[in-house]
Amino acid sequence: MSRPALRRELPRIEDLPTLPRTVLRITELINDPATSARDLARIIAEDQVLTARLLKLVNSSFYGFRRKIATVTEAVLMIGFEAVRNHLLTTSVFDLFPSRSPALRRGQELLWDHSLGCAVAAKAIAAALRRDNLEEIFVAGLLHDIGKIVLIAKFPAEAEAVAARVARGAAILEAEEDILGCTHAAVGRRLAEHWNLPAALARAIEGHHPPFAGGTPDEQAAIVHLADILARVLELGSGGDDRIPALDPAAWRTLRLAPTAFDAILASTLADFDDIGSFLR
């Protein structure tokens, strides 16, 4: 497929995957204010894999509860509806994009680790800023590069061409624009909208790379931008190239983080990466 044809096709990819039925139903229930923890638990319990993943998570050191959580209803009550939705969403997403190429599959595994690193770094940054929406920001970090997975799955030949260009020293955004006529950030937003994910999450996925729309990122995009850099600095997986992007001044002004906060942010990122990695990988 030619570059102009790809440029036309990417914004309107129609055969994007659909989330598992149970995850879609969970999202519908969470959006209904009349839903109880028992209602939500009943739907989760219909899927043995999601049940096992949820119970494994709530009993992991990521949450650190003092006693064992034995039922789905109790898990929902302990971590909350949004956390349940977000974690079950993230455990389902990367299974939707199998890669036939061994080389691309290895790249996918490294990208998954990078995405996890970005997620835990984003959560650590949000905690340092004393924000309440830690779970939402974690998901924004985890899904920030989902557009790369779409490109690997839907356009494997072009994805391999991008990887080859990166191996010769190009930045990944530069290679995507040149070969695809579109970046993974725009494709990621297309997928987020296809899944009816929250608008703030779609904006963070599209906006985690500068230049930012209007010259200034919203806070969630700024957090993911910084988290992406920290994951690269700590060498947690691979974001597709070996470059460490410069921190954008507009993002830094948006966050107004104290430099003294970084020791705790880095320590939390490394600890959470190991703790939750066994659950999500």
Order of alpha helices (4+ residues) and beta strands (2+ residues): alpha-alpha-alpha-alpha-alpha-alpha-alpha-alpha-alpha-alpha-alpha-alpha-alpha-alpha-alpha-alpha
